[in-house]
Amino acid sequence: MILDTSFIVSAEREARRRSRGPADAFLARHEHETFFITFTIAGELACGRSASVRSDWERLCRPYPILPWTTEIAWRYGEIYRNLADRGQLIDANDMWIAAAALAHGFGVVTDNGDEFDRVPGLITKTF
């Protein structure tokens, strides 16, 4: 499964507060799963104030393999864009890249932003 940026941010906040919250509980319930982030999520994390120092950004990304850009992901992005544009339901461009990576790899997306991701046909989402 791919952990959306919202998940990583929530997990980081829980760790800083030293409190068990929804992200930590989700990981505990799925302890045998393998989780990934995408190149897009890594970029979004680099934009945040809490990861403005490269070593902090690397610490946030380190636990999760980063799925790189591929031509299959690019093609899926185009399919998603056309489908959502035709229905007048476009979502954020970065979310389309994340959804494209998930579909290309046969993964679901863990997010608290289901309203947007649920618009993508065939994409499995899990909330935390």
Beta strands, then each sheet from edge to edge (+ up, - down):
strand 1: 2-3
strand 2: 37-38
strand 3: 66-67
strand 4: 109-110
strand 5: 125-126
sheet 1: 1+ 4+ 5+
sheet 2: 2+ 3+
end
